[in-house]
């Protein structure tokens, strides 16, 4: 590898520096945040250490709202690439950093924009609603963006005769269609984490824990959602676990949310729903690419930085702002 290649890789943030193992990363990150007027936004699916050092923890809607209003000069997004893109779209004048540029999303990957554009052309009289878990370019092809927190309410806010394309998540779209009674045209995309829960294993787990509440994210398949006592976004699942009197919960979403559930409910038991593989729980390999060490180096070096083309920012910002306006009007 020549030095030019090495320098380019370092510029892109693909190479990691060695870190003194005696360094107190929590203290160093706090110091760097003050020095650089940086804010750390973390999704619920991040590892516990990152959640604990973050200035704000939330789901896609909450993170979008926080990114839109922050006065920090630097937004460090501990999440996946589309989330950092959303922050850049809402705050183009700010520096947006992502601890690992390879932190992508299987759902976003399942909907290539050039194919979705052709799909959209088949339904010229349809409004396009896209789930926030998609690329900036796909958002730019949309009329409204939604999250799992507000998807039902956004669809219900539109006239009943309005025809709608919903993408890219077919499972979330099917759940929204069922909840609203609307006939949605669905793109055939899905999240690999939420697609592999095993109905058979969950049934056996429920038999061993008859008093446990089974709660699930609407990105799960219909066969899993049919078993759920409660279906909701990550924030919705967290609130339900706090407000419900049950002492045990089987949780069908990425296991990172359990950290917040346990912090909020120290006397309750949370069991990750088993996937249809040999793992004990369901982790998103993309979310877990971010580590405390990478977060420290990211703030220290100001890399990797996430940028979005100016024309995409202009077009993608409109459907996101429309989502935020509708959500604010509905009190979400």
C-alpha positions as CSV (number, residue, x, y, z in Angstrom):
1,X,0.0,0.0,0.0
2,X,1.6,3.3,-1.0
3,X,1.4,6.5,1.2
4,X,-1.1,8.2,-1.0
5,X,-3.5,5.3,-0.6
6,X,-2.9,5.2,3.1
7,X,-3.5,9.0,3.4
8,X,-6.7,8.6,1.5
9,X,-8.0,5.8,3.7
10,X,-7.1,7.8,6.8
11,X,-9.0,10.8,5.3
12,X,-12.1,8.6,4.8
13,X,-11.8,7.4,8.4
14,X,-11.3,3.7,7.5
15,X,-8.1,3.3,9.5
16,X,-8.1,3.4,13.3
17,X,-5.4,4.9,15.5
18,X,-4.0,3.0,18.4
19,X,-5.5,4.3,21.7
20,X,-3.7,4.3,25.0
21,X,-5.6,1.6,27.0
22,X,-5.3,3.7,30.2
23,X,-7.2,6.6,28.6
24,X,-10.5,7.5,30.3
25,X,-12.6,7.6,27.1
26,X,-15.7,9.0,28.8
27,X,-13.7,11.9,30.2
28,X,-11.8,12.5,27.0
29,X,-15.0,12.5,24.9
30,X,-16.7,15.0,27.3
31,X,-13.6,17.3,27.0
32,X,-13.6,17.1,23.2
33,X,-17.3,17.8,23.0
34,X,-16.8,21.1,24.9
35,X,-13.7,22.0,22.9
36,X,-15.4,21.5,19.6
37,X,-19.0,22.5,20.5
38,X,-20.1,19.0,19.5
39,X,-23.2,17.1,20.3
40,X,-23.4,13.3,20.3
41,X,-26.8,11.9,19.1
42,X,-27.2,8.1,19.7
43,X,-29.8,5.7,18.5
44,X,-31.3,3.2,21.0
45,X,-29.6,0.4,19.1
46,X,-26.1,1.6,19.9
47,X,-23.9,-0.2,22.5
48,X,-24.5,0.8,26.1
49,X,-21.3,2.8,26.5
50,X,-22.2,5.0,23.6
51,X,-25.8,5.5,24.9
52,X,-24.4,6.5,28.3
53,X,-22.0,9.2,26.8
54,X,-24.6,10.6,24.4
55,X,-26.2,14.0,24.8
56,X,-29.4,12.7,23.3
57,X,-30.7,9.1,22.9
58,X,-33.8,8.4,20.8
59,X,-35.5,6.8,17.8
60,X,-35.4,8.1,14.3
61,X,-38.1,10.8,14.9
62,X,-36.5,12.1,18.1
63,X,-33.1,12.1,16.5
64,X,-34.3,14.0,13.5
65,X,-36.0,16.6,15.7
66,X,-32.9,17.0,17.8
67,X,-30.6,17.3,14.7
68,X,-32.9,20.1,13.4
69,X,-32.8,22.2,16.5
70,X,-29.3,21.8,17.9
71,X,-27.0,24.8,18.1
72,X,-23.8,22.7,18.2
73,X,-21.3,23.3,15.4
74,X,-20.6,19.6,15.1
75,X,-23.2,16.7,15.1
76,X,-21.6,13.4,15.9
77,X,-24.2,10.8,14.9
78,X,-23.8,7.4,16.7
79,X,-26.1,5.5,14.4
80,X,-26.1,4.5,10.8
81,X,-25.3,6.3,7.6
82,X,-28.9,7.4,6.6
83,X,-29.3,9.0,10.1
84,X,-26.2,11.1,9.6
85,X,-27.4,12.0,6.1
86,X,-30.7,13.2,7.6
87,X,-28.9,15.4,10.1
88,X,-26.8,16.9,7.3
89,X,-30.0,17.5,5.2
90,X,-31.5,19.4,8.2
91,X,-28.3,21.2,9.1
92,X,-26.2,21.6,5.9
93,X,-24.1,24.3,7.5
94,X,-23.0,22.0,10.3
95,X,-20.3,19.4,10.3
96,X,-21.8,15.9,10.6
97,X,-19.6,13.0,11.7
98,X,-20.2,9.2,11.8
99,X,-17.9,7.1,13.8
100,X,-17.8,4.4,11.1
101,X,-18.7,5.1,7.5
102,X,-19.4,1.5,6.9
103,X,-22.3,1.6,9.4
104,X,-25.0,1.2,6.7
105,X,-28.5,-0.3,6.8
106,X,-29.9,-3.4,5.2
107,X,-33.3,-1.8,4.7
108,X,-31.9,1.3,3.0
109,X,-29.8,-1.1,0.8
110,X,-33.0,-3.0,-0.2
111,X,-34.3,0.1,-2.1
112,X,-31.9,1.4,-4.7
113,X,-33.1,4.9,-5.8
114,X,-32.8,4.3,-9.5
115,X,-35.1,1.2,-9.2
116,X,-37.5,3.1,-6.9
117,X,-37.7,5.9,-9.5
118,X,-38.9,3.5,-12.1
119,X,-41.3,1.9,-9.6
120,X,-42.7,5.4,-8.8
121,X,-43.3,6.1,-12.5
122,X,-45.8,3.3,-12.7
123,X,-48.1,5.2,-10.2
124,X,-48.0,8.8,-11.3
125,X,-51.2,9.7,-9.3
126,X,-49.7,8.4,-6.0
127,X,-48.2,10.3,-3.2
128,X,-44.9,8.8,-2.0
129,X,-44.3,8.3,1.7
130,X,-40.9,6.8,2.6
131,X,-39.8,5.5,5.9
132,X,-36.8,7.5,7.3
133,X,-34.6,4.4,7.1
134,X,-33.6,5.1,3.5
135,X,-30.9,7.0,1.6
136,X,-30.9,10.8,1.1
137,X,-31.5,10.2,-2.6
138,X,-34.6,8.2,-1.9
139,X,-35.9,10.9,0.4
140,X,-35.4,13.3,-2.5
141,X,-37.9,11.2,-4.5
142,X,-40.5,11.4,-1.7
143,X,-43.4,13.7,-0.8
144,X,-43.4,12.9,2.9
145,X,-40.9,11.0,5.2
146,X,-42.2,9.1,8.2
147,X,-40.9,7.1,11.1
148,X,-42.4,4.1,12.9
149,X,-43.5,6.5,15.6
150,X,-45.7,8.7,13.2
151,X,-46.3,6.5,10.1
152,X,-49.9,5.7,11.0
153,X,-50.8,9.3,11.9
154,X,-49.2,10.7,8.8
155,X,-51.2,8.4,6.5
156,X,-54.3,9.2,8.5
157,X,-53.6,12.9,8.0
158,X,-54.1,12.6,4.3
159,X,-57.4,12.5,2.4
160,X,-58.9,9.0,2.3
161,X,-59.0,9.1,-1.5
162,X,-55.3,9.9,-1.7
163,X,-53.4,7.1,-3.4
164,X,-50.1,6.3,-1.6
165,X,-46.9,4.5,-2.3
166,X,-45.2,3.4,0.9
167,X,-41.5,2.3,1.0
168,X,-39.1,0.9,1.6
169,X,-40.2,-1.4,4.4
170,X,-43.0,-3.8,3.4
171,X,-43.6,-5.0,6.9
172,X,-44.1,-1.5,8.4
173,X,-46.1,-0.7,5.3
174,X,-48.4,-3.7,5.8
175,X,-48.9,-2.9,9.5
176,X,-49.7,0.8,8.6
177,X,-52.2,-0.4,6.0
178,X,-53.9,-2.7,8.5
179,X,-54.0,0.0,11.2
180,X,-55.4,2.7,8.8
181,X,-57.5,0.6,6.5
182,X,-55.8,2.2,3.5
183,X,-54.7,0.3,0.4
184,X,-51.0,1.2,0.1
185,X,-48.7,0.3,-2.8
186,X,-45.7,-1.3,-1.0
187,X,-42.1,-1.5,-2.1
188,X,-40.7,-5.0,-1.3
189,X,-37.9,-4.0,1.2
190,X,-37.1,-5.2,4.7
191,X,-34.7,-4.9,7.6
192,X,-32.7,-8.1,8.1
193,X,-32.7,-7.8,11.9
194,X,-36.5,-7.7,12.2
195,X,-37.0,-10.3,9.5
196,X,-35.3,-13.2,11.2
197,X,-37.3,-13.5,14.5
198,X,-38.5,-17.0,14.9
199,X,-42.2,-17.4,15.6
200,X,-41.6,-21.0,16.8
201,X,-38.8,-20.0,19.3
202,X,-40.9,-17.0,20.5
203,X,-43.9,-19.3,21.1
204,X,-41.7,-21.6,23.2
205,X,-40.3,-18.6,25.1
206,X,-43.8,-17.4,25.9
207,X,-44.6,-20.8,27.2
208,X,-41.7,-20.6,29.6
209,X,-42.6,-17.1,30.6
210,X,-46.5,-17.1,30.7
211,X,-46.7,-13.8,32.5
212,X,-44.4,-11.9,30.1
213,X,-45.7,-9.3,27.7
214,X,-44.5,-9.8,24.2
215,X,-43.7,-6.4,22.5
216,X,-42.6,-5.9,18.9
217,X,-41.4,-3.3,16.4
218,X,-43.7,-3.0,13.3
219,X,-40.7,-3.8,11.1
220,X,-41.2,-7.4,12.2
221,X,-43.1,-9.8,9.9
222,X,-46.9,-10.2,10.2
223,X,-46.6,-13.7,11.7
224,X,-44.6,-12.3,14.6
225,X,-46.7,-9.1,15.0
226,X,-49.8,-11.3,15.4
227,X,-48.4,-12.7,18.6
228,X,-47.6,-9.3,20.2
229,X,-49.3,-7.7,23.2
230,X,-48.0,-4.3,22.0
231,X,-46.6,-3.1,18.7
232,X,-44.7,0.2,18.5
233,X,-41.6,2.2,17.7
234,X,-38.5,1.9,19.9
235,X,-39.7,4.9,21.9
236,X,-43.1,3.3,22.1
237,X,-41.7,0.0,23.3
238,X,-39.7,1.8,26.0
239,X,-42.7,3.8,27.2
240,X,-44.8,0.6,27.3
241,X,-42.3,-1.2,29.4
242,X,-42.3,1.6,31.9
243,X,-46.1,2.1,32.1
244,X,-47.2,-1.5,32.0
245,X,-47.3,-3.4,35.3
246,X,-45.9,-6.6,33.9
247,X,-42.6,-7.7,35.4
248,X,-41.3,-9.6,32.3
249,X,-41.1,-8.5,28.7
250,X,-40.0,-10.4,25.6
251,X,-38.7,-7.8,23.2
252,X,-38.7,-8.2,19.4
253,X,-36.5,-5.5,18.1
254,X,-32.7,-4.8,18.0
255,X,-31.4,-5.7,21.5
256,X,-29.7,-2.3,22.1
257,X,-33.0,-0.9,23.4
258,X,-32.9,-3.3,26.3
259,X,-30.2,-1.2,27.9
260,X,-32.6,1.8,28.3
261,X,-35.4,-0.5,29.4
262,X,-33.3,-2.0,32.2
263,X,-32.1,1.5,33.3
264,X,-35.7,2.7,33.5
265,X,-37.1,-0.5,35.1
266,X,-34.3,-2.0,37.3
267,X,-36.8,-4.5,38.9
268,X,-38.2,-5.8,35.6
269,X,-36.8,-8.6,33.4
270,X,-36.3,-8.1,29.7
271,X,-35.7,-11.0,27.3
272,X,-34.5,-10.5,23.7
273,X,-36.8,-12.4,21.3
274,X,-34.8,-15.2,19.7
275,X,-34.0,-15.0,16.0
276,X,-34.0,-17.9,13.6
277,X,-30.3,-18.6,13.9
278,X,-27.8,-19.7,16.5
279,X,-27.4,-16.3,18.2
280,X,-28.9,-15.6,21.6
281,X,-30.2,-12.2,20.6
282,X,-30.8,-9.9,17.7
283,X,-28.0,-7.4,17.0
284,X,-27.7,-5.1,14.0
285,X,-24.2,-5.6,12.7
286,X,-24.3,-2.1,11.2
287,X,-25.3,-0.4,14.4
288,X,-22.7,-2.3,16.4
289,X,-19.9,-1.1,14.1
290,X,-19.7,2.0,16.1
291,X,-17.7,1.7,19.3
292,X,-16.6,4.1,22.1
293,X,-13.1,4.0,20.7
294,X,-14.3,5.0,17.2
295,X,-16.5,7.7,18.7
296,X,-13.5,9.2,20.5
297,X,-11.3,9.2,17.4
298,X,-14.2,10.6,15.3
299,X,-14.6,13.7,17.5
300,X,-10.8,14.1,18.0
301,X,-10.0,13.9,14.2
302,X,-13.2,15.4,12.8
303,X,-13.5,12.3,10.6
304,X,-15.3,10.5,9.0
305,X,-17.5,13.4,7.8
306,X,-20.8,12.7,6.1
307,X,-21.7,15.0,3.1
308,X,-24.8,15.1,0.9
309,X,-24.9,16.8,-2.6
310,X,-26.5,20.2,-2.5
311,X,-29.2,19.4,-4.9
312,X,-30.2,16.3,-2.9
313,X,-30.3,18.3,0.3
314,X,-32.8,20.8,-1.3
315,X,-35.1,18.0,-2.5
316,X,-34.8,15.7,0.5
317,X,-35.3,18.5,3.0
318,X,-38.9,19.2,1.9
319,X,-40.4,15.7,2.8
320,X,-38.5,15.7,6.1
321,X,-39.8,19.1,7.0
322,X,-43.3,18.1,6.0
323,X,-43.0,15.1,8.4
324,X,-41.8,17.4,11.2
325,X,-44.6,19.8,10.6
326,X,-47.3,17.1,10.6
327,X,-45.7,15.5,13.7
328,X,-45.7,18.9,15.5
329,X,-49.3,19.5,14.6
330,X,-50.3,16.1,15.9
331,X,-48.3,16.6,19.1
332,X,-45.9,13.8,18.4
